[in-house]
Amino acid sequence: MDNLCFGCDVKQQITDTEIEEMIAFQLAMESEKVNREEWLRRQSICEHCSARQGPTCGKCGCFYKFRTALEGKSCPISLW
């Protein structure tokens, strides 16, 4: 599935595979991550959120699968 990248000045197509690769690369550099159970719980909340726009959060613009993995981050609308 192709997604529009809203973080860029120019709307461009980005594939699910490209998104997953970017997230995996970035997460490999992070040291403070939540455990897998918490990560999946947070992702589930985001996946059912009306503010989600494809792979991104409609409130903060992040890739929600990345933000949900980080210990020091929270939901911009306080759902987790």
mmCIF file of the N, C-alpha and C atoms, coordinates in Angstrom:
data_MODEL
# 
_entry.id   MODEL 
# 
loop_
_atom_site.group_PDB 
_atom_site.id 
_atom_site.type_symbol 
_atom_site.label_atom_id 
_atom_site.label_alt_id 
_atom_site.label_comp_id 
_atom_site.label_asym_id 
_atom_site.label_entity_id 
_atom_site.label_seq_id 
_atom_site.pdbx_PDB_ins_code 
_atom_site.Cartn_x 
_atom_site.Cartn_y 
_atom_site.Cartn_z 
_atom_site.occupancy 
_atom_site.B_iso_or_equiv 
_atom_site.pdbx_formal_charge 
_atom_site.auth_seq_id 
_atom_site.auth_comp_id 
_atom_site.auth_asym_id 
_atom_site.auth_atom_id 
_atom_site.pdbx_PDB_model_num 
ATOM 1   N N  . MET A 1 1  ? 0.846  -1.188 0.000  1.00 0.00 ? 1  MET A N  1 
ATOM 2   C CA . MET A 1 1  ? 0.000  0.000  0.000  1.00 0.00 ? 1  MET A CA 1 
ATOM 3   C C  . MET A 1 1  ? 0.883  1.240  0.000  1.00 0.00 ? 1  MET A C  1 
ATOM 4   N N  . ASP A 1 2  ? 0.529  2.224  -0.771 1.00 0.00 ? 2  ASP A N  1 
ATOM 5   C CA . ASP A 1 2  ? 1.268  3.480  -0.780 1.00 0.00 ? 2  ASP A CA 1 
ATOM 6   C C  . ASP A 1 2  ? 0.599  4.457  0.163  1.00 0.00 ? 2  ASP A C  1 
ATOM 7   N N  . ASN A 1 3  ? 1.424  5.234  0.819  1.00 0.00 ? 3  ASN A N  1 
ATOM 8   C CA . ASN A 1 3  ? 0.948  6.235  1.764  1.00 0.00 ? 3  ASN A CA 1 
ATOM 9   C C  . ASN A 1 3  ? 1.541  7.572  1.371  1.00 0.00 ? 3  ASN A C  1 
ATOM 10  N N  . LEU A 1 4  ? 0.829  8.632  1.672  1.00 0.00 ? 4  LEU A N  1 
ATOM 11  C CA . LEU A 1 4  ? 1.381  9.958  1.460  1.00 0.00 ? 4  LEU A CA 1 
ATOM 12  C C  . LEU A 1 4  ? 2.158  10.352 2.695  1.00 0.00 ? 4  LEU A C  1 
ATOM 13  N N  . CYS A 1 5  ? 3.340  10.894 2.480  1.00 0.00 ? 5  CYS A N  1 
ATOM 14  C CA . CYS A 1 5  ? 4.168  11.365 3.584  1.00 0.00 ? 5  CYS A CA 1 
ATOM 15  C C  . CYS A 1 5  ? 3.790  12.816 3.863  1.00 0.00 ? 5  CYS A C  1 
ATOM 16  N N  . PHE A 1 6  ? 3.190  13.069 5.016  1.00 0.00 ? 6  PHE A N  1 
ATOM 17  C CA . PHE A 1 6  ? 2.739  14.419 5.352  1.00 0.00 ? 6  PHE A CA 1 
ATOM 18  C C  . PHE A 1 6  ? 3.823  15.239 6.044  1.00 0.00 ? 6  PHE A C  1 
ATOM 19  N N  . GLY A 1 7  ? 4.953  14.624 6.361  1.00 0.00 ? 7  GLY A N  1 
ATOM 20  C CA . GLY A 1 7  ? 6.037  15.327 7.028  1.00 0.00 ? 7  GLY A CA 1 
ATOM 21  C C  . GLY A 1 7  ? 6.923  16.102 6.073  1.00 0.00 ? 7  GLY A C  1 
ATOM 22  N N  . CYS A 1 8  ? 6.709  15.943 4.798  1.00 0.00 ? 8  CYS A N  1 
ATOM 23  C CA . CYS A 1 8  ? 7.554  16.583 3.799  1.00 0.00 ? 8  CYS A CA 1 
ATOM 24  C C  . CYS A 1 8  ? 6.832  17.775 3.177  1.00 0.00 ? 8  CYS A C  1 
ATOM 25  N N  . ASP A 1 9  ? 7.609  18.688 2.609  1.00 0.00 ? 9  ASP A N  1 
ATOM 26  C CA . ASP A 1 9  ? 7.005  19.823 1.917  1.00 0.00 ? 9  ASP A CA 1 
ATOM 27  C C  . ASP A 1 9  ? 6.232  19.370 0.686  1.00 0.00 ? 9  ASP A C  1 
ATOM 28  N N  . VAL A 1 10 ? 6.733  18.360 0.031  1.00 0.00 ? 10 VAL A N  1 
ATOM 29  C CA . VAL A 1 10 ? 6.093  17.825 -1.165 1.00 0.00 ? 10 VAL A CA 1 
ATOM 30  C C  . VAL A 1 10 ? 5.466  16.494 -0.793 1.00 0.00 ? 10 VAL A C  1 
ATOM 31  N N  . LYS A 1 11 ? 4.196  16.325 -1.099 1.00 0.00 ? 11 LYS A N  1 
ATOM 32  C CA . LYS A 1 11 ? 3.556  15.043 -0.824 1.00 0.00 ? 11 LYS A CA 1 
ATOM 33  C C  . LYS A 1 11 ? 4.171  13.997 -1.748 1.00 0.00 ? 11 LYS A C  1 
ATOM 34  N N  . GLN A 1 12 ? 4.696  12.955 -1.149 1.00 0.00 ? 12 GLN A N  1 
ATOM 35  C CA . GLN A 1 12 ? 5.311  11.902 -1.944 1.00 0.00 ? 12 GLN A CA 1 
ATOM 36  C C  . GLN A 1 12 ? 4.793  10.540 -1.508 1.00 0.00 ? 12 GLN A C  1 
ATOM 37  N N  . GLN A 1 13 ? 4.845  9.600  -2.418 1.00 0.00 ? 13 GLN A N  1 
ATOM 38  C CA . GLN A 1 13 ? 4.408  8.249  -2.120 1.00 0.00 ? 13 GLN A CA 1 
ATOM 39  C C  . GLN A 1 13 ? 5.508  7.533  -1.352 1.00 0.00 ? 13 GLN A C  1 
ATOM 40  N N  . ILE A 1 14 ? 5.119  6.788  -0.333 1.00 0.00 ? 14 ILE A N  1 
ATOM 41  C CA . ILE A 1 14 ? 6.057  5.999  0.446  1.00 0.00 ? 14 ILE A CA 1 
ATOM 42  C C  . ILE A 1 14 ? 5.382  4.660  0.726  1.00 0.00 ? 14 ILE A C  1 
ATOM 43  N N  . THR A 1 15 ? 6.093  3.581  0.508  1.00 0.00 ? 15 THR A N  1 
ATOM 44  C CA . THR A 1 15 ? 5.493  2.259  0.665  1.00 0.00 ? 15 THR A CA 1 
ATOM 45  C C  . THR A 1 15 ? 5.540  1.800  2.117  1.00 0.00 ? 15 THR A C  1 
ATOM 46  N N  . ASP A 1 16 ? 4.695  0.833  2.450  1.00 0.00 ? 16 ASP A N  1 
ATOM 47  C CA . ASP A 1 16 ? 4.707  0.259  3.795  1.00 0.00 ? 16 ASP A CA 1 
ATOM 48  C C  . ASP A 1 16 ? 6.078  -0.314 4.122  1.00 0.00 ? 16 ASP A C  1 
ATOM 49  N N  . THR A 1 17 ? 6.714  -0.943 3.150  1.00 0.00 ? 17 THR A N  1 
ATOM 50  C CA . THR A 1 17 ? 8.046  -1.521 3.363  1.00 0.00 ? 17 THR A CA 1 
ATOM 51  C C  . THR A 1 17 ? 9.060  -0.440 3.695  1.00 0.00 ? 17 THR A C  1 
ATOM 52  N N  . GLU A 1 18 ? 9.020  0.671  2.987  1.00 0.00 ? 18 GLU A N  1 
ATOM 53  C CA . GLU A 1 18 ? 9.939  1.782  3.264  1.00 0.00 ? 18 GLU A CA 1 
ATOM 54  C C  . GLU A 1 18 ? 9.711  2.336  4.668  1.00 0.00 ? 18 GLU A C  1 
ATOM 55  N N  . ILE A 1 19 ? 8.465  2.439  5.067  1.00 0.00 ? 19 ILE A N  1 
ATOM 56  C CA . ILE A 1 19 ? 8.145  2.924  6.411  1.00 0.00 ? 19 ILE A CA 1 
ATOM 57  C C  . ILE A 1 19 ? 8.699  1.974  7.461  1.00 0.00 ? 19 ILE A C  1 
ATOM 58  N N  . GLU A 1 20 ? 8.456  0.679  7.293  1.00 0.00 ? 20 GLU A N  1 
ATOM 59  C CA . GLU A 1 20 ? 8.946  -0.314 8.251  1.00 0.00 ? 20 GLU A CA 1 
ATOM 60  C C  . GLU A 1 20 ? 10.469 -0.280 8.345  1.00 0.00 ? 20 GLU A C  1 
ATOM 61  N N  . GLU A 1 21 ? 11.150 -0.116 7.219  1.00 0.00 ? 21 GLU A N  1 
ATOM 62  C CA . GLU A 1 21 ? 12.615 -0.045 7.215  1.00 0.00 ? 21 GLU A CA 1 
ATOM 63  C C  . GLU A 1 21 ? 13.110 1.194  7.953  1.00 0.00 ? 21 GLU A C  1 
ATOM 64  N N  . MET A 1 22 ? 12.463 2.332  7.731  1.00 0.00 ? 22 MET A N  1 
ATOM 65  C CA . MET A 1 22 ? 12.854 3.562  8.429  1.00 0.00 ? 22 MET A CA 1 
ATOM 66  C C  . MET A 1 22 ? 12.656 3.427  9.934  1.00 0.00 ? 22 MET A C  1 
ATOM 67  N N  . ILE A 1 23 ? 11.530 2.856  10.331 1.00 0.00 ? 23 ILE A N  1 
ATOM 68  C CA . ILE A 1 23 ? 11.232 2.685  11.751 1.00 0.00 ? 23 ILE A CA 1 
ATOM 69  C C  . ILE A 1 23 ? 12.242 1.737  12.391 1.00 0.00 ? 23 ILE A C  1 
ATOM 70  N N  . ALA A 1 24 ? 12.517 0.605  11.747 1.00 0.00 ? 24 ALA A N  1 
ATOM 71  C CA . ALA A 1 24 ? 13.478 -0.365 12.286 1.00 0.00 ? 24 ALA A CA 1 
ATOM 72  C C  . ALA A 1 24 ? 14.864 0.259  12.423 1.00 0.00 ? 24 ALA A C  1 
ATOM 73  N N  . PHE A 1 25 ? 15.284 1.017  11.433 1.00 0.00 ? 25 PHE A N  1 
ATOM 74  C CA . PHE A 1 25 ? 16.590 1.678  11.468 1.00 0.00 ? 25 PHE A CA 1 
ATOM 75  C C  . PHE A 1 25 ? 16.665 2.653  12.637 1.00 0.00 ? 25 PHE A C  1 
ATOM 76  N N  . GLN A 1 26 ? 15.642 3.470  12.784 1.00 0.00 ? 26 GLN A N  1 
ATOM 77  C CA . GLN A 1 26 ? 15.624 4.472  13.841 1.00 0.00 ? 26 GLN A CA 1 
ATOM 78  C C  . GLN A 1 26 ? 15.551 3.818  15.223 1.00 0.00 ? 26 GLN A C  1 
ATOM 79  N N  . LEU A 1 27 ? 14.721 2.783  15.368 1.00 0.00 ? 27 LEU A N  1 
ATOM 80  C CA . LEU A 1 27 ? 14.583 2.109  16.661 1.00 0.00 ? 27 LEU A CA 1 
ATOM 81  C C  . LEU A 1 27 ? 15.876 1.431  17.092 1.00 0.00 ? 27 LEU A C  1 
ATOM 82  N N  . ALA A 1 28 ? 16.670 0.968  16.138 1.00 0.00 ? 28 ALA A N  1 
ATOM 83  C CA . ALA A 1 28 ? 17.941 0.320  16.464 1.00 0.00 ? 28 ALA A CA 1 
ATOM 84  C C  . ALA A 1 28 ? 18.897 1.287  17.158 1.00 0.00 ? 28 ALA A C  1 
ATOM 85  N N  . MET A 1 29 ? 18.714 2.572  16.952 1.00 0.00 ? 29 MET A N  1 
ATOM 86  C CA . MET A 1 29 ? 19.581 3.577  17.569 1.00 0.00 ? 29 MET A CA 1 
ATOM 87  C C  . MET A 1 29 ? 19.060 4.068  18.920 1.00 0.00 ? 29 MET A C  1 
ATOM 88  N N  . GLU A 1 30 ? 17.858 3.692  19.280 1.00 0.00 ? 30 GLU A N  1 
ATOM 89  C CA . GLU A 1 30 ? 17.252 4.149  20.530 1.00 0.00 ? 30 GLU A CA 1 
ATOM 90  C C  . GLU A 1 30 ? 17.595 3.206  21.675 1.00 0.00 ? 30 GLU A C  1 
ATOM 91  N N  . SER A 1 31 ? 17.894 3.761  22.831 1.00 0.00 ? 31 SER A N  1 
ATOM 92  C CA . SER A 1 31 ? 18.231 2.921  23.985 1.00 0.00 ? 31 SER A CA 1 
ATOM 93  C C  . SER A 1 31 ? 17.080 2.803  24.980 1.00 0.00 ? 31 SER A C  1 
ATOM 94  N N  . GLU A 1 32 ? 16.200 3.770  25.027 1.00 0.00 ? 32 GLU A N  1 
ATOM 95  C CA . GLU A 1 32 ? 15.113 3.754  26.008 1.00 0.00 ? 32 GLU A CA 1 
ATOM 96  C C  . GLU A 1 32 ? 13.787 3.451  25.320 1.00 0.00 ? 32 GLU A C  1 
ATOM 97  N N  . LYS A 1 33 ? 13.486 2.149  25.250 1.00 0.00 ? 33 LYS A N  1 
ATOM 98  C CA . LYS A 1 33 ? 12.260 1.691  24.604 1.00 0.00 ? 33 LYS A CA 1 
ATOM 99  C C  . LYS A 1 33 ? 11.396 0.951  25.614 1.00 0.00 ? 33 LYS A C  1 
ATOM 100 N N  . VAL A 1 34 ? 10.107 0.951  25.378 1.00 0.00 ? 34 VAL A N  1 
ATOM 101 C CA . VAL A 1 34 ? 9.183  0.188  26.219 1.00 0.00 ? 34 VAL A CA 1 
ATOM 102 C C  . VAL A 1 34 ? 9.300  -1.289 25.854 1.00 0.00 ? 34 VAL A C  1 
ATOM 103 N N  . ASN A 1 35 ? 8.792  -2.161 26.732 1.00 0.00 ? 35 ASN A N  1 
ATOM 104 C CA . ASN A 1 35 ? 8.828  -3.590 26.415 1.00 0.00 ? 35 ASN A CA 1 
ATOM 105 C C  . ASN A 1 35 ? 7.824  -3.889 25.296 1.00 0.00 ? 35 ASN A C  1 
ATOM 106 N N  . ARG A 1 36 ? 7.970  -5.059 24.698 1.00 0.00 ? 36 ARG A N  1 
ATOM 107 C CA . ARG A 1 36 ? 7.153  -5.426 23.531 1.00 0.00 ? 36 ARG A CA 1 
ATOM 108 C C  . ARG A 1 36 ? 5.661  -5.394 23.845 1.00 0.00 ? 36 ARG A C  1 
ATOM 109 N N  . GLU A 1 37 ? 5.270  -5.872 25.016 1.00 0.00 ? 37 GLU A N  1 
ATOM 110 C CA . GLU A 1 37 ? 3.851  -5.883 25.391 1.00 0.00 ? 37 GLU A CA 1 
ATOM 111 C C  . GLU A 1 37 ? 3.271  -4.470 25.417 1.00 0.00 ? 37 GLU A C  1 
ATOM 112 N N  . GLU A 1 38 ? 4.010  -3.541 26.013 1.00 0.00 ? 38 GLU A N  1 
ATOM 113 C CA . GLU A 1 38 ? 3.551  -2.146 26.076 1.00 0.00 ? 38 GLU A CA 1 
ATOM 114 C C  . GLU A 1 38 ? 3.531  -1.522 24.681 1.00 0.00 ? 38 GLU A C  1 
ATOM 115 N N  . TRP A 1 39 ? 4.525  -1.842 23.881 1.00 0.00 ? 39 TRP A N  1 
ATOM 116 C CA . TRP A 1 39 ? 4.588  -1.318 22.517 1.00 0.00 ? 39 TRP A CA 1 
ATOM 117 C C  . TRP A 1 39 ? 3.361  -1.753 21.721 1.00 0.00 ? 39 TRP A C  1 
ATOM 118 N N  . LEU A 1 40 ? 3.012  -3.029 21.819 1.00 0.00 ? 40 LEU A N  1 
ATOM 119 C CA . LEU A 1 40 ? 1.841  -3.538 21.099 1.00 0.00 ? 40 LEU A CA 1 
ATOM 120 C C  . LEU A 1 40 ? 0.544  -2.931 21.632 1.00 0.00 ? 40 LEU A C  1 
ATOM 121 N N  . ARG A 1 41 ? 0.470  -2.710 22.942 1.00 0.00 ? 41 ARG A N  1 
ATOM 122 C CA . ARG A 1 41 ? -0.717 -2.081 23.538 1.00 0.00 ? 41 ARG A CA 1 
ATOM 123 C C  . ARG A 1 41 ? -0.894 -0.670 22.981 1.00 0.00 ? 41 ARG A C  1 
ATOM 124 N N  . ARG A 1 42 ? 0.186  0.089  22.977 1.00 0.00 ? 42 ARG A N  1 
ATOM 125 C CA . ARG A 1 42 ? 0.134  1.461  22.461 1.00 0.00 ? 42 ARG A CA 1 
ATOM 126 C C  . ARG A 1 42 ? -0.231 1.480  20.977 1.00 0.00 ? 42 ARG A C  1 
ATOM 127 N N  . GLN A 1 43 ? 0.379  0.586  20.203 1.00 0.00 ? 43 GLN A N  1 
ATOM 128 C CA . GLN A 1 43 ? 0.077  0.527  18.768 1.00 0.00 ? 43 GLN A CA 1 
ATOM 129 C C  . GLN A 1 43 ? -1.395 0.230  18.523 1.00 0.00 ? 43 GLN A C  1 
ATOM 130 N N  . SER A 1 44 ? -1.951 -0.670 19.303 1.00 0.00 ? 44 SER A N  1 
ATOM 131 C CA . SER A 1 44 ? -3.363 -1.025 19.145 1.00 0.00 ? 44 SER A CA 1 
ATOM 132 C C  . SER A 1 44 ? -4.255 0.190  19.367 1.00 0.00 ? 44 SER A C  1 
ATOM 133 N N  . ILE A 1 45 ? -3.919 0.987  20.360 1.00 0.00 ? 45 ILE A N  1 
ATOM 134 C CA . ILE A 1 45 ? -4.687 2.210  20.626 1.00 0.00 ? 45 ILE A CA 1 
ATOM 135 C C  . ILE A 1 45 ? -4.592 3.150  19.423 1.00 0.00 ? 45 ILE A C  1 
ATOM 136 N N  . CYS A 1 46 ? -3.386 3.328  18.911 1.00 0.00 ? 46 CYS A N  1 
ATOM 137 C CA . CYS A 1 46 ? -3.192 4.212  17.755 1.00 0.00 ? 46 CYS A CA 1 
ATOM 138 C C  . CYS A 1 46 ? -3.922 3.697  16.515 1.00 0.00 ? 46 CYS A C  1 
ATOM 139 N N  . GLU A 1 47 ? -3.881 2.389  16.313 1.00 0.00 ? 47 GLU A N  1 
ATOM 140 C CA . GLU A 1 47 ? -4.517 1.812  15.125 1.00 0.00 ? 47 GLU A CA 1 
ATOM 141 C C  . GLU A 1 47 ? -6.023 2.033  15.108 1.00 0.00 ? 47 GLU A C  1 
ATOM 142 N N  . HIS A 1 48 ? -6.618 2.196  16.266 1.00 0.00 ? 48 HIS A N  1 
ATOM 143 C CA . HIS A 1 48 ? -8.065 2.411  16.351 1.00 0.00 ? 48 HIS A CA 1 
ATOM 144 C C  . HIS A 1 48 ? -8.437 3.882  16.585 1.00 0.00 ? 48 HIS A C  1 
ATOM 145 N N  . CYS A 1 49 ? -7.449 4.749  16.577 1.00 0.00 ? 49 CYS A N  1 
ATOM 146 C CA . CYS A 1 49 ? -7.667 6.172  16.853 1.00 0.00 ? 49 CYS A CA 1 
ATOM 147 C C  . CYS A 1 49 ? -8.199 6.890  15.609 1.00 0.00 ? 49 CYS A C  1 
ATOM 148 N N  . SER A 1 50 ? -9.189 7.738  15.807 1.00 0.00 ? 50 SER A N  1 
ATOM 149 C CA . SER A 1 50 ? -9.765 8.490  14.685 1.00 0.00 ? 50 SER A CA 1 
ATOM 150 C C  . SER A 1 50 ? -8.806 9.551  14.142 1.00 0.00 ? 50 SER A C  1 
ATOM 151 N N  . ALA A 1 51 ? -7.770 9.899  14.904 1.00 0.00 ? 51 ALA A N  1 
ATOM 152 C CA . ALA A 1 51 ? -6.806 10.897 14.450 1.00 0.00 ? 51 ALA A CA 1 
ATOM 153 C C  . ALA A 1 51 ? -5.708 10.293 13.568 1.00 0.00 ? 51 ALA A C  1 
ATOM 154 N N  . ARG A 1 52 ? -5.619 8.978  13.518 1.00 0.00 ? 52 ARG A N  1 
ATOM 155 C CA . ARG A 1 52 ? -4.571 8.330  12.723 1.00 0.00 ? 52 ARG A CA 1 
ATOM 156 C C  . ARG A 1 52 ? -4.824 8.573  11.244 1.00 0.00 ? 52 ARG A C  1 
ATOM 157 N N  . GLN A 1 53 ? -3.750 8.884  10.534 1.00 0.00 ? 53 GLN A N  1 
ATOM 158 C CA . GLN A 1 53 ? -3.805 9.079  9.081  1.00 0.00 ? 53 GLN A CA 1 
ATOM 159 C C  . GLN A 1 53 ? -2.815 8.108  8.450  1.00 0.00 ? 53 GLN A C  1 
ATOM 160 N N  . GLY A 1 54 ? -3.287 6.902  8.166  1.00 0.00 ? 54 GLY A N  1 
ATOM 161 C CA . GLY A 1 54 ? -2.390 5.870  7.640  1.00 0.00 ? 54 GLY A CA 1 
ATOM 162 C C  . GLY A 1 54 ? -1.341 5.528  8.683  1.00 0.00 ? 54 GLY A C  1 
ATOM 163 N N  . PRO A 1 55 ? -0.069 5.605  8.318  1.00 0.00 ? 55 PRO A N  1 
ATOM 164 C CA . PRO A 1 55 ? 0.992  5.252  9.264  1.00 0.00 ? 55 PRO A CA 1 
ATOM 165 C C  . PRO A 1 55 ? 1.382  6.384  10.209 1.00 0.00 ? 55 PRO A C  1 
ATOM 166 N N  . THR A 1 56 ? 0.722  7.534  10.082 1.00 0.00 ? 56 THR A N  1 
ATOM 167 C CA . THR A 1 56 ? 1.107  8.678  10.905 1.00 0.00 ? 56 THR A CA 1 
ATOM 168 C C  . THR A 1 56 ? -0.006 9.134  11.836 1.00 0.00 ? 56 THR A C  1 
ATOM 169 N N  . CYS A 1 57 ? 0.411  9.838  12.867 1.00 0.00 ? 57 CYS A N  1 
ATOM 170 C CA . CYS A 1 57 ? -0.526 10.448 13.811 1.00 0.00 ? 57 CYS A CA 1 
ATOM 171 C C  . CYS A 1 57 ? -0.988 11.775 13.214 1.00 0.00 ? 57 CYS A C  1 
ATOM 172 N N  . GLY A 1 58 ? -2.277 11.976 13.153 1.00 0.00 ? 58 GLY A N  1 
ATOM 173 C CA . GLY A 1 58 ? -2.822 13.212 12.608 1.00 0.00 ? 58 GLY A CA 1 
ATOM 174 C C  . GLY A 1 58 ? -2.655 14.408 13.528 1.00 0.00 ? 58 GLY A C  1 
ATOM 175 N N  . LYS A 1 59 ? -2.277 14.168 14.770 1.00 0.00 ? 59 LYS A N  1 
ATOM 176 C CA . LYS A 1 59 ? -2.084 15.263 15.728 1.00 0.00 ? 59 LYS A CA 1 
ATOM 177 C C  . LYS A 1 59 ? -0.647 15.763 15.759 1.00 0.00 ? 59 LYS A C  1 
ATOM 178 N N  . CYS A 1 60 ? 0.336  14.836 15.743 1.00 0.00 ? 60 CYS A N  1 
ATOM 179 C CA . CYS A 1 60 ? 1.734  15.273 15.846 1.00 0.00 ? 60 CYS A CA 1 
ATOM 180 C C  . CYS A 1 60 ? 2.550  14.989 14.589 1.00 0.00 ? 60 CYS A C  1 
ATOM 181 N N  . GLY A 1 61 ? 2.016  14.152 13.673 1.00 0.00 ? 61 GLY A N  1 
ATOM 182 C CA . GLY A 1 61 ? 2.707  13.868 12.425 1.00 0.00 ? 61 GLY A CA 1 
ATOM 183 C C  . GLY A 1 61 ? 3.750  12.765 12.479 1.00 0.00 ? 61 GLY A C  1 
ATOM 184 N N  . CYS A 1 62 ? 3.913  12.128 13.639 1.00 0.00 ? 62 CYS A N  1 
ATOM 185 C CA . CYS A 1 62 ? 4.922  11.074 13.766 1.00 0.00 ? 62 CYS A CA 1 
ATOM 186 C C  . CYS A 1 62 ? 4.454  9.777  13.122 1.00 0.00 ? 62 CYS A C  1 
ATOM 187 N N  . PHE A 1 63 ? 5.401  8.876  12.849 1.00 0.00 ? 63 PHE A N  1 
ATOM 188 C CA . PHE A 1 63 ? 5.054  7.498  12.525 1.00 0.00 ? 63 PHE A CA 1 
ATOM 189 C C  . PHE A 1 63 ? 4.682  6.862  13.856 1.00 0.00 ? 63 PHE A C  1 
ATOM 190 N N  . TYR A 1 64 ? 3.434  6.481  14.023 1.00 0.00 ? 64 TYR A N  1 
ATOM 191 C CA . TYR A 1 64 ? 2.988  6.016  15.334 1.00 0.00 ? 64 TYR A CA 1 
ATOM 192 C C  . TYR A 1 64 ? 3.706  4.752  15.791 1.00 0.00 ? 64 TYR A C  1 
ATOM 193 N N  . LYS A 1 65 ? 4.147  3.897  14.875 1.00 0.00 ? 65 LYS A N  1 
ATOM 194 C CA . LYS A 1 65 ? 4.863  2.685  15.285 1.00 0.00 ? 65 LYS A CA 1 
ATOM 195 C C  . LYS A 1 65 ? 6.224  3.012  15.885 1.00 0.00 ? 65 LYS A C  1 
ATOM 196 N N  . PHE A 1 66 ? 6.774  4.164  15.557 1.00 0.00 ? 66 PHE A N  1 
ATOM 197 C CA . PHE A 1 66 ? 8.033  4.608  16.160 1.00 0.00 ? 66 PHE A CA 1 
ATOM 198 C C  . PHE A 1 66 ? 7.767  5.245  17.518 1.00 0.00 ? 66 PHE A C  1 
ATOM 199 N N  . ARG A 1 67 ? 6.870  6.205  17.553 1.00 0.00 ? 67 ARG A N  1 
ATOM 200 C CA . ARG A 1 67 ? 6.600  6.924  18.799 1.00 0.00 ? 67 ARG A CA 1 
ATOM 201 C C  . ARG A 1 67 ? 6.142  5.986  19.913 1.00 0.00 ? 67 ARG A C  1 
ATOM 202 N N  . THR A 1 68 ? 5.320  4.993  19.574 1.00 0.00 ? 68 THR A N  1 
ATOM 203 C CA . THR A 1 68 ? 4.785  4.086  20.586 1.00 0.00 ? 68 THR A CA 1 
ATOM 204 C C  . THR A 1 68 ? 5.865  3.229  21.226 1.00 0.00 ? 68 THR A C  1 
ATOM 205 N N  . ALA A 1 69 ? 7.009  3.102  20.599 1.00 0.00 ? 69 ALA A N  1 
ATOM 206 C CA . ALA A 1 69 ? 8.099  2.272  21.134 1.00 0.00 ? 69 ALA A CA 1 
ATOM 207 C C  . ALA A 1 69 ? 8.984  3.016  22.123 1.00 0.00 ? 69 ALA A C  1 
ATOM 208 N N  . LEU A 1 70 ? 8.903  4.320  22.155 1.00 0.00 ? 70 LEU A N  1 
ATOM 209 C CA . LEU A 1 70 ? 9.841  5.112  22.946 1.00 0.00 ? 70 LEU A CA 1 
ATOM 210 C C  . LEU A 1 70 ? 9.346  5.362  24.365 1.00 0.00 ? 70 LEU A C  1 
ATOM 211 N N  . GLU A 1 71 ? 10.221 5.086  25.316 1.00 0.00 ? 71 GLU A N  1 
ATOM 212 C CA . GLU A 1 71 ? 9.902  5.210  26.738 1.00 0.00 ? 71 GLU A CA 1 
ATOM 213 C C  . GLU A 1 71 ? 9.439  6.623  27.109 1.00 0.00 ? 71 GLU A C  1 
ATOM 214 N N  . GLY A 1 72 ? 10.119 7.626  26.642 1.00 0.00 ? 72 GLY A N  1 
ATOM 215 C CA . GLY A 1 72 ? 9.833  8.992  27.063 1.00 0.00 ? 72 GLY A CA 1 
ATOM 216 C C  . GLY A 1 72 ? 8.747  9.710  26.283 1.00 0.00 ? 72 GLY A C  1 
ATOM 217 N N  . LYS A 1 73 ? 8.071  9.024  25.394 1.00 0.00 ? 73 LYS A N  1 
ATOM 218 C CA . LYS A 1 73 ? 7.035  9.664  24.582 1.00 0.00 ? 73 LYS A CA 1 
ATOM 219 C C  . LYS A 1 73 ? 5.647  9.304  25.084 1.00 0.00 ? 73 LYS A C  1 
ATOM 220 N N  . SER A 1 74 ? 4.700  10.152 24.755 1.00 0.00 ? 74 SER A N  1 
ATOM 221 C CA . SER A 1 74 ? 3.305  9.890  25.117 1.00 0.00 ? 74 SER A CA 1 
ATOM 222 C C  . SER A 1 74 ? 2.419  10.274 23.936 1.00 0.00 ? 74 SER A C  1 
ATOM 223 N N  . CYS A 1 75 ? 1.183  9.868  24.028 1.00 0.00 ? 75 CYS A N  1 
ATOM 224 C CA . CYS A 1 75 ? 0.205  10.189 22.996 1.00 0.00 ? 75 CYS A CA 1 
ATOM 225 C C  . CYS A 1 75 ? -0.112 11.687 23.063 1.00 0.00 ? 75 CYS A C  1 
ATOM 226 N N  . PRO A 1 76 ? -0.142 12.382 21.922 1.00 0.00 ? 76 PRO A N  1 
ATOM 227 C CA . PRO A 1 76 ? -0.435 13.813 21.946 1.00 0.00 ? 76 PRO A CA 1 
ATOM 228 C C  . PRO A 1 76 ? -1.857 14.145 22.401 1.00 0.00 ? 76 PRO A C  1 
ATOM 229 N N  . ILE A 1 77 ? -2.744 13.141 22.419 1.00 0.00 ? 77 ILE A N  1 
ATOM 230 C CA . ILE A 1 77 ? -4.095 13.385 22.936 1.00 0.00 ? 77 ILE A CA 1 
ATOM 231 C C  . ILE A 1 77 ? -4.383 12.495 24.153 1.00 0.00 ? 77 ILE A C  1 
ATOM 232 N N  . SER A 1 78 ? -3.305 12.072 24.799 1.00 0.00 ? 78 SER A N  1 
ATOM 233 C CA . SER A 1 78 ? -3.356 11.368 26.097 1.00 0.00 ? 78 SER A CA 1 
ATOM 234 C C  . SER A 1 78 ? -4.158 10.066 26.095 1.00 0.00 ? 78 SER A C  1 
ATOM 235 N N  . LEU A 1 79 ? -4.064 9.295  25.014 1.00 0.00 ? 79 LEU A N  1 
ATOM 236 C CA . LEU A 1 79 ? -4.742 7.999  24.987 1.00 0.00 ? 79 LEU A CA 1 
ATOM 237 C C  . LEU A 1 79 ? -3.879 6.891  25.580 1.00 0.00 ? 79 LEU A C  1 
ATOM 238 N N  . TRP A 1 80 ? -2.581 7.108  25.646 1.00 0.00 ? 80 TRP A N  1 
ATOM 239 C CA . TRP A 1 80 ? -1.682 6.173  26.325 1.00 0.00 ? 80 TRP A CA 1 
ATOM 240 C C  . TRP A 1 80 ? -0.545 6.939  26.973 1.00 0.00 ? 80 TRP A C  1 
# 
